Amino acid sequence: MKAVQLVAPRKTLLVDVPKPETPVDGVLMRTRCVSICSTDISFFEGHLFPSEYPIILGHEYLGEVIEIGARFDNPDIAVGDRLVYWGQTDFGGFAEYRTLRPIFSGEVKEDTFWADRDFADDRRAAAVKVPAELGDLQASFIEPTTGALRAILHNPPRVGDRVLILGTGPIGIIAGSVISRVLAPNSVVSVDANPQRNAHAETHFSQRAFLPDELIDEVPDSSFDYIFDALPTVQVDDEQKDPRRVAMRKLRAGGRYVLYGASQEMQKFDTWLMLAKGITVTSASFDVSAFPMHKTANVIRSAMQMLLNKVVDGERLLSTVCRFDDYDRLTNIFETYRHTTDLKTVVDFRA
């Protein structure tokens, strides 16, 4: 099968690799669509580090079941069904086929191991069967909606909270949409350095989308109760304008700061403001001993319902479709992702 491998930071190759064998207790899927995630870009740019190269990126995945293992025991799954999964360290999406050992809502299974990044992971992945009424191009958004929903459900804002979404890429858009439409906040505003993404945010959920200097100048300190941090790795020349430090100044004493974005590069958090204000910094654990994969299987089912019911507007999240066989365009998307005004880009494997 064809696959796109990351062989070093900022270096990909289109290669031929063996098609994987069907797990005895899992399924083999033909890839239909994979949306590009900022985690893929963090690996591409070198802000996240695999244990070894090469790796096949891509995990916001939609596949069609083409073969079922002899000991796979879920009678609701058949050849031809479409599945989406959420797995912590599991990639392999930018390839024509991939295997999955799924856990569905209502099942309690585990196959845990110690990952190479300081947490316990599961070789199984939370999965959901996609109904016919949800199209392929939006179905891969179930995975990022699951990620945002895990963080929100584990650390929800209180009714009436004043909420700031920090960064309005796709995850910020999804988180803001869920919080504003489901969790009864007093207000939800956002901040991003990209004016076009601010415009997207106001279309989807934000009552006011600030540029960083506008947030500094126009919003008094201690204005928010809850911050959802969807920023990637950040580097700024003026530390006083570091967006995380600014956001903590805008958070009230005793407020909560929910960290979503992943980077293995050290990021700056203002420990004085944490201490002075008693800020709680929290996240939804990757470690399956704290957040088991079978619980995420319940979250992914709810995430799919949010797309079906337009709590998260998948049609408006979609900006770009790139065919998998257009390798030059795909690599250009990786290289320019941080500067785009787009939201979600879907890589389309369908003939």
Contacts in CASP RR format, 6 or more apart in sequence:
PFRMAT RR
TARGET T0000
AUTHOR 0000-0000-0000
METHOD contacts of the structure
MODEL  1
MKAVQLVAPRKTLLVDVPKPETPVDGVLMRTRCVSICSTDISFFEGHLFP
SEYPIILGHEYLGEVIEIGARFDNPDIAVGDRLVYWGQTDFGGFAEYRTL
RPIFSGEVKEDTFWADRDFADDRRAAAVKVPAELGDLQASFIEPTTGALR
AILHNPPRVGDRVLILGTGPIGIIAGSVISRVLAPNSVVSVDANPQRNAH
AETHFSQRAFLPDELIDEVPDSSFDYIFDALPTVQVDDEQKDPRRVAMRK
LRAGGRYVLYGASQEMQKFDTWLMLAKGITVTSASFDVSAFPMHKTANVI
RSAMQMLLNKVVDGERLLSTVCRFDDYDRLTNIFETYRHTTDLKTVVDFR
A
1 16 0 8 1.000
1 17 0 8 1.000
1 18 0 8 1.000
1 19 0 8 1.000
1 95 0 8 1.000
1 96 0 8 1.000
1 97 0 8 1.000
2 14 0 8 1.000
2 15 0 8 1.000
2 16 0 8 1.000
2 95 0 8 1.000
2 96 0 8 1.000
2 324 0 8 1.000
2 325 0 8 1.000
3 14 0 8 1.000
3 15 0 8 1.000
3 16 0 8 1.000
3 17 0 8 1.000
3 56 0 8 1.000
3 92 0 8 1.000
3 94 0 8 1.000
3 95 0 8 1.000
3 96 0 8 1.000
4 12 0 8 1.000
4 13 0 8 1.000
4 14 0 8 1.000
4 15 0 8 1.000
4 56 0 8 1.000
4 57 0 8 1.000
4 94 0 8 1.000
4 95 0 8 1.000
4 327 0 8 1.000
4 330 0 8 1.000
5 12 0 8 1.000
5 13 0 8 1.000
5 15 0 8 1.000
5 17 0 8 1.000
5 54 0 8 1.000
5 55 0 8 1.000
5 56 0 8 1.000
6 12 0 8 1.000
6 43 0 8 1.000
6 44 0 8 1.000
6 50 0 8 1.000
6 53 0 8 1.000
6 54 0 8 1.000
6 55 0 8 1.000
6 56 0 8 1.000
6 57 0 8 1.000
7 13 0 8 1.000
7 53 0 8 1.000
7 54 0 8 1.000
8 53 0 8 1.000
9 44 0 8 1.000
9 45 0 8 1.000
9 46 0 8 1.000
10 44 0 8 1.000
10 45 0 8 1.000
10 46 0 8 1.000
10 335 0 8 1.000
12 44 0 8 1.000
12 331 0 8 1.000
12 334 0 8 1.000
13 54 0 8 1.000
14 327 0 8 1.000
17 56 0 8 1.000
17 95 0 8 1.000
19 96 0 8 1.000
19 97 0 8 1.000
20 28 0 8 1.000
20 97 0 8 1.000
20 98 0 8 1.000
20 99 0 8 1.000
21 28 0 8 1.000
21 99 0 8 1.000
22 28 0 8 1.000
22 67 0 8 1.000
22 68 0 8 1.000
22 69 0 8 1.000
22 99 0 8 1.000
23 69 0 8 1.000
23 72 0 8 1.000
23 99 0 8 1.000
23 100 0 8 1.000
23 101 0 8 1.000
24 69 0 8 1.000
24 70 0 8 1.000
24 71 0 8 1.000
24 72 0 8 1.000
25 69 0 8 1.000
25 71 0 8 1.000
25 72 0 8 1.000
25 73 0 8 1.000
25 101 0 8 1.000
26 68 0 8 1.000
26 69 0 8 1.000
26 72 0 8 1.000
26 99 0 8 1.000
26 100 0 8 1.000
26 101 0 8 1.000
26 102 0 8 1.000
27 65 0 8 1.000
27 67 0 8 1.000
27 68 0 8 1.000
27 69 0 8 1.000
27 72 0 8 1.000
27 77 0 8 1.000
27 83 0 8 1.000
27 99 0 8 1.000
27 100 0 8 1.000
27 102 0 8 1.000
28 65 0 8 1.000
28 66 0 8 1.000
28 67 0 8 1.000
28 68 0 8 1.000
28 97 0 8 1.000
28 98 0 8 1.000
28 99 0 8 1.000
29 63 0 8 1.000
29 64 0 8 1.000
29 65 0 8 1.000
29 66 0 8 1.000
29 83 0 8 1.000
29 97 0 8 1.000
29 98 0 8 1.000
29 99 0 8 1.000
29 100 0 8 1.000
30 63 0 8 1.000
30 64 0 8 1.000
30 66 0 8 1.000
30 96 0 8 1.000
30 97 0 8 1.000
30 349 0 8 1.000
31 61 0 8 1.000
31 62 0 8 1.000
31 63 0 8 1.000
31 93 0 8 1.000
31 95 0 8 1.000
31 96 0 8 1.000
31 97 0 8 1.000
31 98 0 8 1.000
31 324 0 8 1.000
31 349 0 8 1.000
32 62 0 8 1.000
32 63 0 8 1.000
32 64 0 8 1.000
32 82 0 8 1.000
32 136 0 8 1.000
32 348 0 8 1.000
32 349 0 8 1.000
32 350 0 8 1.000
33 61 0 8 1.000
33 62 0 8 1.000
33 63 0 8 1.000
33 136 0 8 1.000
33 137 0 8 1.000
33 139 0 8 1.000
33 140 0 8 1.000
33 346 0 8 1.000
33 347 0 8 1.000
33 348 0 8 1.000
33 349 0 8 1.000
33 350 0 8 1.000
34 58 0 8 1.000
34 59 0 8 1.000
34 60 0 8 1.000
34 61 0 8 1.000
34 62 0 8 1.000
34 93 0 8 1.000
34 94 0 8 1.000
34 140 0 8 1.000
34 346 0 8 1.000
34 347 0 8 1.000
34 349 0 8 1.000
35 60 0 8 1.000
35 140 0 8 1.000
35 141 0 8 1.000
35 143 0 8 1.000
35 144 0 8 1.000
35 344 0 8 1.000
35 345 0 8 1.000
35 346 0 8 1.000
35 347 0 8 1.000
36 58 0 8 1.000
36 60 0 8 1.000
36 333 0 8 1.000
36 334 0 8 1.000
36 337 0 8 1.000
36 344 0 8 1.000
36 345 0 8 1.000
36 346 0 8 1.000
36 347 0 8 1.000
37 58 0 8 1.000
37 59 0 8 1.000
37 60 0 8 1.000
37 143 0 8 1.000
37 144 0 8 1.000
38 169 0 8 1.000
38 170 0 8 1.000
38 171 0 8 1.000
38 232 0 8 1.000
38 261 0 8 1.000
38 337 0 8 1.000
39 48 0 8 1.000
39 59 0 8 1.000
39 262 0 8 1.000
40 57 0 8 1.000
40 58 0 8 1.000
40 59 0 8 1.000
40 91 0 8 1.000
40 334 0 8 1.000
41 232 0 8 1.000
41 334 0 8 1.000
41 337 0 8 1.000
41 338 0 8 1.000
42 48 0 8 1.000
42 232 0 8 1.000
42 233 0 8 1.000
42 262 0 8 1.000
42 263 0 8 1.000
43 49 0 8 1.000
43 50 0 8 1.000
43 55 0 8 1.000
43 57 0 8 1.000
44 57 0 8 1.000
44 334 0 8 1.000
44 337 0 8 1.000
45 233 0 8 1.000
45 338 0 8 1.000
47 232 0 8 1.000
47 233 0 8 1.000
47 263 0 8 1.000
47 264 0 8 1.000
47 265 0 8 1.000
48 262 0 8 1.000
48 263 0 8 1.000
48 264 0 8 1.000
49 264 0 8 1.000
51 116 0 8 1.000
55 91 0 8 1.000
55 92 0 8 1.000
56 91 0 8 1.000
56 92 0 8 1.000
56 93 0 8 1.000
56 94 0 8 1.000
56 95 0 8 1.000
57 91 0 8 1.000
57 92 0 8 1.000
57 93 0 8 1.000
57 94 0 8 1.000
58 91 0 8 1.000
58 92 0 8 1.000
58 93 0 8 1.000
58 94 0 8 1.000
59 87 0 8 1.000
59 90 0 8 1.000
59 91 0 8 1.000
59 92 0 8 1.000
59 93 0 8 1.000
59 143 0 8 1.000
60 140 0 8 1.000
60 141 0 8 1.000
60 143 0 8 1.000
60 144 0 8 1.000
61 84 0 8 1.000
61 85 0 8 1.000
61 92 0 8 1.000
61 93 0 8 1.000
61 98 0 8 1.000
61 140 0 8 1.000
61 143 0 8 1.000
62 82 0 8 1.000
62 83 0 8 1.000
62 84 0 8 1.000
62 130 0 8 1.000
62 136 0 8 1.000
62 139 0 8 1.000
62 140 0 8 1.000
62 142 0 8 1.000
63 82 0 8 1.000
63 83 0 8 1.000
63 84 0 8 1.000
63 98 0 8 1.000
64 80 0 8 1.000
64 81 0 8 1.000
64 82 0 8 1.000
64 83 0 8 1.000
65 77 0 8 1.000
65 78 0 8 1.000
65 79 0 8 1.000
65 80 0 8 1.000
65 81 0 8 1.000
65 82 0 8 1.000
65 83 0 8 1.000
66 79 0 8 1.000
66 80 0 8 1.000
66 97 0 8 1.000
67 79 0 8 1.000
68 77 0 8 1.000
68 78 0 8 1.000
68 79 0 8 1.000
74 102 0 8 1.000
74 104 0 8 1.000
74 107 0 8 1.000
76 104 0 8 1.000
76 129 0 8 1.000
77 83 0 8 1.000
77 102 0 8 1.000
77 104 0 8 1.000
77 129 0 8 1.000
81 129 0 8 1.000
81 130 0 8 1.000
82 129 0 8 1.000
82 130 0 8 1.000
82 136 0 8 1.000
82 139 0 8 1.000
83 100 0 8 1.000
83 102 0 8 1.000
83 127 0 8 1.000
83 128 0 8 1.000
83 129 0 8 1.000
83 130 0 8 1.000
84 127 0 8 1.000
84 128 0 8 1.000
84 130 0 8 1.000
84 139 0 8 1.000
84 140 0 8 1.000
84 142 0 8 1.000
84 143 0 8 1.000
84 300 0 8 1.000
84 304 0 8 1.000
85 100 0 8 1.000
85 102 0 8 1.000
85 125 0 8 1.000
85 126 0 8 1.000
85 127 0 8 1.000
85 128 0 8 1.000
85 143 0 8 1.000
85 300 0 8 1.000
86 125 0 8 1.000
86 126 0 8 1.000
86 127 0 8 1.000
86 143 0 8 1.000
86 146 0 8 1.000
86 147 0 8 1.000
86 296 0 8 1.000
86 299 0 8 1.000
86 300 0 8 1.000
87 122 0 8 1.000
87 125 0 8 1.000
87 126 0 8 1.000
87 293 0 8 1.000
87 296 0 8 1.000
88 115 0 8 1.000
88 119 0 8 1.000
88 121 0 8 1.000
88 122 0 8 1.000
88 286 0 8 1.000
88 288 0 8 1.000
89 115 0 8 1.000
89 117 0 8 1.000
89 121 0 8 1.000
90 125 0 8 1.000
92 98 0 8 1.000
94 324 0 8 1.000
94 347 0 8 1.000
96 324 0 8 1.000
96 349 0 8 1.000
100 125 0 8 1.000
100 127 0 8 1.000
101 111 0 8 1.000
101 123 0 8 1.000
101 124 0 8 1.000
101 125 0 8 1.000
102 124 0 8 1.000
102 125 0 8 1.000
102 126 0 8 1.000
102 127 0 8 1.000
103 109 0 8 1.000
103 124 0 8 1.000
103 125 0 8 1.000
103 126 0 8 1.000
103 127 0 8 1.000
103 293 0 8 1.000
103 294 0 8 1.000
103 297 0 8 1.000
104 126 0 8 1.000
104 127 0 8 1.000
104 128 0 8 1.000
104 129 0 8 1.000
104 297 0 8 1.000
104 301 0 8 1.000
105 128 0 8 1.000
105 297 0 8 1.000
105 298 0 8 1.000
105 300 0 8 1.000
105 301 0 8 1.000
106 294 0 8 1.000
106 297 0 8 1.000
106 298 0 8 1.000
107 294 0 8 1.000
107 297 0 8 1.000
108 294 0 8 1.000
109 124 0 8 1.000
109 294 0 8 1.000
110 122 0 8 1.000
110 124 0 8 1.000
110 288 0 8 1.000
110 292 0 8 1.000
110 293 0 8 1.000
110 294 0 8 1.000
111 122 0 8 1.000
111 123 0 8 1.000
111 124 0 8 1.000
112 120 0 8 1.000
112 121 0 8 1.000
112 122 0 8 1.000
112 123 0 8 1.000
112 288 0 8 1.000
112 289 0 8 1.000
113 120 0 8 1.000
113 121 0 8 1.000
113 122 0 8 1.000
113 123 0 8 1.000
114 120 0 8 1.000
114 121 0 8 1.000
115 121 0 8 1.000
117 264 0 8 1.000
119 285 0 8 1.000
119 286 0 8 1.000
119 287 0 8 1.000
119 288 0 8 1.000
120 287 0 8 1.000
120 288 0 8 1.000
120 289 0 8 1.000
121 286 0 8 1.000
121 287 0 8 1.000
121 288 0 8 1.000
122 288 0 8 1.000
122 292 0 8 1.000
122 293 0 8 1.000
124 293 0 8 1.000
125 293 0 8 1.000
126 146 0 8 1.000
126 293 0 8 1.000
126 294 0 8 1.000
126 296 0 8 1.000
126 297 0 8 1.000
126 299 0 8 1.000
126 300 0 8 1.000
127 297 0 8 1.000
127 300 0 8 1.000
128 142 0 8 1.000
128 297 0 8 1.000
128 300 0 8 1.000
128 301 0 8 1.000
128 303 0 8 1.000
128 304 0 8 1.000
130 139 0 8 1.000
130 142 0 8 1.000
130 304 0 8 1.000
131 308 0 8 1.000
133 308 0 8 1.000
134 304 0 8 1.000
134 307 0 8 1.000
134 308 0 8 1.000
136 348 0 8 1.000
136 350 0 8 1.000
137 318 0 8 1.000
137 321 0 8 1.000
137 346 0 8 1.000
137 348 0 8 1.000
138 307 0 8 1.000
138 314 0 8 1.000
138 315 0 8 1.000
138 317 0 8 1.000
138 318 0 8 1.000
139 307 0 8 1.000
140 346 0 8 1.000
141 170 0 8 1.000
141 174 0 8 1.000
141 307 0 8 1.000
141 312 0 8 1.000
141 314 0 8 1.000
141 317 0 8 1.000
141 318 0 8 1.000
141 344 0 8 1.000
142 300 0 8 1.000
142 303 0 8 1.000
142 304 0 8 1.000
142 307 0 8 1.000
143 300 0 8 1.000
143 303 0 8 1.000
144 170 0 8 1.000
144 171 0 8 1.000
144 174 0 8 1.000
144 344 0 8 1.000
145 174 0 8 1.000
145 178 0 8 1.000
145 303 0 8 1.000
145 304 0 8 1.000
145 306 0 8 1.000
145 307 0 8 1.000
145 312 0 8 1.000
146 296 0 8 1.000
146 299 0 8 1.000
146 300 0 8 1.000
146 303 0 8 1.000
147 171 0 8 1.000
147 260 0 8 1.000
147 284 0 8 1.000
147 299 0 8 1.000
147 303 0 8 1.000
148 171 0 8 1.000
148 172 0 8 1.000
148 174 0 8 1.000
148 175 0 8 1.000
148 178 0 8 1.000
148 230 0 8 1.000
148 260 0 8 1.000
149 178 0 8 1.000
149 299 0 8 1.000
149 302 0 8 1.000
149 303 0 8 1.000
149 306 0 8 1.000
150 284 0 8 1.000
150 291 0 8 1.000
150 296 0 8 1.000
150 299 0 8 1.000
151 175 0 8 1.000
151 228 0 8 1.000
151 258 0 8 1.000
151 260 0 8 1.000
151 283 0 8 1.000
151 284 0 8 1.000
152 175 0 8 1.000
152 178 0 8 1.000
152 179 0 8 1.000
152 183 0 8 1.000
152 228 0 8 1.000
152 258 0 8 1.000
153 284 0 8 1.000
153 299 0 8 1.000
154 282 0 8 1.000
154 283 0 8 1.000
154 284 0 8 1.000
154 285 0 8 1.000
154 291 0 8 1.000
155 256 0 8 1.000
155 258 0 8 1.000
155 282 0 8 1.000
155 283 0 8 1.000
155 284 0 8 1.000
156 183 0 8 1.000
157 163 0 8 1.000
157 179 0 8 1.000
157 183 0 8 1.000
157 185 0 8 1.000
157 225 0 8 1.000
157 226 0 8 1.000
157 256 0 8 1.000
158 225 0 8 1.000
158 226 0 8 1.000
159 183 0 8 1.000
159 184 0 8 1.000
159 185 0 8 1.000
160 184 0 8 1.000
160 185 0 8 1.000
160 186 0 8 1.000
160 225 0 8 1.000
161 185 0 8 1.000
161 186 0 8 1.000
161 224 0 8 1.000
161 225 0 8 1.000
161 226 0 8 1.000
162 185 0 8 1.000
162 186 0 8 1.000
162 187 0 8 1.000
162 223 0 8 1.000
162 224 0 8 1.000
162 225 0 8 1.000
162 226 0 8 1.000
163 176 0 8 1.000
163 179 0 8 1.000
163 180 0 8 1.000
163 185 0 8 1.000
163 186 0 8 1.000
163 187 0 8 1.000
163 188 0 8 1.000
163 189 0 8 1.000
163 224 0 8 1.000
163 225 0 8 1.000
163 226 0 8 1.000
163 227 0 8 1.000
163 228 0 8 1.000
164 188 0 8 1.000
164 189 0 8 1.000
164 190 0 8 1.000
164 191 0 8 1.000
164 224 0 8 1.000
164 226 0 8 1.000
164 227 0 8 1.000
164 228 0 8 1.000
164 247 0 8 1.000
164 250 0 8 1.000
164 251 0 8 1.000
165 172 0 8 1.000
165 175 0 8 1.000
165 176 0 8 1.000
165 179 0 8 1.000
165 188 0 8 1.000
165 189 0 8 1.000
165 190 0 8 1.000
165 191 0 8 1.000
165 201 0 8 1.000
165 205 0 8 1.000
165 206 0 8 1.000
165 227 0 8 1.000
165 228 0 8 1.000
165 230 0 8 1.000
166 190 0 8 1.000
166 191 0 8 1.000
166 227 0 8 1.000
166 228 0 8 1.000
166 229 0 8 1.000
166 230 0 8 1.000
166 231 0 8 1.000
166 243 0 8 1.000
166 244 0 8 1.000
166 247 0 8 1.000
167 190 0 8 1.000
167 191 0 8 1.000
167 192 0 8 1.000
167 197 0 8 1.000
167 229 0 8 1.000
167 230 0 8 1.000
167 231 0 8 1.000
167 243 0 8 1.000
168 190 0 8 1.000
168 191 0 8 1.000
168 192 0 8 1.000
168 194 0 8 1.000
168 197 0 8 1.000
168 198 0 8 1.000
168 200 0 8 1.000
168 201 0 8 1.000
168 206 0 8 1.000
168 209 0 8 1.000
168 230 0 8 1.000
169 192 0 8 1.000
169 197 0 8 1.000
169 200 0 8 1.000
169 230 0 8 1.000
169 343 0 8 1.000
170 317 0 8 1.000
170 343 0 8 1.000
170 344 0 8 1.000
171 230 0 8 1.000
171 260 0 8 1.000
171 261 0 8 1.000
172 190 0 8 1.000
172 201 0 8 1.000
172 228 0 8 1.000
172 230 0 8 1.000
172 260 0 8 1.000
173 200 0 8 1.000
173 201 0 8 1.000
173 204 0 8 1.000
173 205 0 8 1.000
173 317 0 8 1.000
173 343 0 8 1.000
174 312 0 8 1.000
174 317 0 8 1.000
175 228 0 8 1.000
175 230 0 8 1.000
175 260 0 8 1.000
176 188 0 8 1.000
176 190 0 8 1.000
176 204 0 8 1.000
176 205 0 8 1.000
176 206 0 8 1.000
176 228 0 8 1.000
177 204 0 8 1.000
177 205 0 8 1.000
177 311 0 8 1.000
177 312 0 8 1.000
177 313 0 8 1.000
178 306 0 8 1.000
178 311 0 8 1.000
178 312 0 8 1.000
179 185 0 8 1.000
179 188 0 8 1.000
179 205 0 8 1.000
179 228 0 8 1.000
180 188 0 8 1.000
180 205 0 8 1.000
181 205 0 8 1.000
181 311 0 8 1.000
182 311 0 8 1.000
185 226 0 8 1.000
187 207 0 8 1.000
188 205 0 8 1.000
188 206 0 8 1.000
188 207 0 8 1.000
189 206 0 8 1.000
189 207 0 8 1.000
189 208 0 8 1.000
189 209 0 8 1.000
189 210 0 8 1.000
190 198 0 8 1.000
190 201 0 8 1.000
190 205 0 8 1.000
190 206 0 8 1.000
190 208 0 8 1.000
190 209 0 8 1.000
190 210 0 8 1.000
191 209 0 8 1.000
191 210 0 8 1.000
191 211 0 8 1.000
191 212 0 8 1.000
191 214 0 8 1.000
191 215 0 8 1.000
191 243 0 8 1.000
191 247 0 8 1.000
192 198 0 8 1.000
192 201 0 8 1.000
192 209 0 8 1.000
192 211 0 8 1.000
193 211 0 8 1.000
193 212 0 8 1.000
193 243 0 8 1.000
194 341 0 8 1.000
195 211 0 8 1.000
196 341 0 8 1.000
197 209 0 8 1.000
197 341 0 8 1.000
197 343 0 8 1.000
198 206 0 8 1.000
198 209 0 8 1.000
198 210 0 8 1.000
198 211 0 8 1.000
199 209 0 8 1.000
200 343 0 8 1.000
201 209 0 8 1.000
202 208 0 8 1.000
202 209 0 8 1.000
203 316 0 8 1.000
204 313 0 8 1.000
204 316 0 8 1.000
210 218 0 8 1.000
210 219 0 8 1.000
212 241 0 8 1.000
212 243 0 8 1.000
212 246 0 8 1.000
213 241 0 8 1.000
215 246 0 8 1.000
215 250 0 8 1.000
216 241 0 8 1.000
216 246 0 8 1.000
219 250 0 8 1.000
220 250 0 8 1.000
221 249 0 8 1.000
221 250 0 8 1.000
222 249 0 8 1.000
222 250 0 8 1.000
222 251 0 8 1.000
222 252 0 8 1.000
222 253 0 8 1.000
222 277 0 8 1.000
223 250 0 8 1.000
223 252 0 8 1.000
224 247 0 8 1.000
224 250 0 8 1.000
224 251 0 8 1.000
224 252 0 8 1.000
224 255 0 8 1.000
225 251 0 8 1.000
225 252 0 8 1.000
225 255 0 8 1.000
225 256 0 8 1.000
226 255 0 8 1.000
226 256 0 8 1.000
226 258 0 8 1.000
227 247 0 8 1.000
227 248 0 8 1.000
227 250 0 8 1.000
227 251 0 8 1.000
227 256 0 8 1.000
227 257 0 8 1.000
227 258 0 8 1.000
228 258 0 8 1.000
228 260 0 8 1.000
229 244 0 8 1.000
229 247 0 8 1.000
229 257 0 8 1.000
229 258 0 8 1.000
229 259 0 8 1.000
229 260 0 8 1.000
229 261 0 8 1.000
230 260 0 8 1.000
230 261 0 8 1.000
231 243 0 8 1.000
231 244 0 8 1.000
231 261 0 8 1.000
232 261 0 8 1.000
232 263 0 8 1.000
232 338 0 8 1.000
233 263 0 8 1.000
233 265 0 8 1.000
233 267 0 8 1.000
234 242 0 8 1.000
234 243 0 8 1.000
234 244 0 8 1.000
234 267 0 8 1.000
234 268 0 8 1.000
236 242 0 8 1.000
236 243 0 8 1.000
239 245 0 8 1.000
239 268 0 8 1.000
240 246 0 8 1.000
242 268 0 8 1.000
244 267 0 8 1.000
244 268 0 8 1.000
244 269 0 8 1.000
244 270 0 8 1.000
245 268 0 8 1.000
245 269 0 8 1.000
245 270 0 8 1.000
245 273 0 8 1.000
247 257 0 8 1.000
248 257 0 8 1.000
248 269 0 8 1.000
248 270 0 8 1.000
248 273 0 8 1.000
248 274 0 8 1.000
248 277 0 8 1.000
248 279 0 8 1.000
249 270 0 8 1.000
249 273 0 8 1.000
251 257 0 8 1.000
251 273 0 8 1.000
251 277 0 8 1.000
251 279 0 8 1.000
252 277 0 8 1.000
253 277 0 8 1.000
253 278 0 8 1.000
254 277 0 8 1.000
254 278 0 8 1.000
254 279 0 8 1.000
254 280 0 8 1.000
255 277 0 8 1.000
255 278 0 8 1.000
255 279 0 8 1.000
255 280 0 8 1.000
256 279 0 8 1.000
256 280 0 8 1.000
256 282 0 8 1.000
257 279 0 8 1.000
257 280 0 8 1.000
257 281 0 8 1.000
257 282 0 8 1.000
258 282 0 8 1.000
258 283 0 8 1.000
259 281 0 8 1.000
259 282 0 8 1.000
259 283 0 8 1.000
260 283 0 8 1.000
269 281 0 8 1.000
273 279 0 8 1.000
274 281 0 8 1.000
284 291 0 8 1.000
285 291 0 8 1.000
303 312 0 8 1.000
305 311 0 8 1.000
306 312 0 8 1.000
307 314 0 8 1.000
314 344 0 8 1.000
316 343 0 8 1.000
317 343 0 8 1.000
317 344 0 8 1.000
318 343 0 8 1.000
318 344 0 8 1.000
318 346 0 8 1.000
319 342 0 8 1.000
319 343 0 8 1.000
319 344 0 8 1.000
319 345 0 8 1.000
320 333 0 8 1.000
320 342 0 8 1.000
320 344 0 8 1.000
320 345 0 8 1.000
320 346 0 8 1.000
321 345 0 8 1.000
321 346 0 8 1.000
321 348 0 8 1.000
322 329 0 8 1.000
322 330 0 8 1.000
322 333 0 8 1.000
322 345 0 8 1.000
322 346 0 8 1.000
322 347 0 8 1.000
322 348 0 8 1.000
323 329 0 8 1.000
323 347 0 8 1.000
323 348 0 8 1.000
324 330 0 8 1.000
324 347 0 8 1.000
324 348 0 8 1.000
324 349 0 8 1.000
330 347 0 8 1.000
333 340 0 8 1.000
333 345 0 8 1.000
337 345 0 8 1.000
END
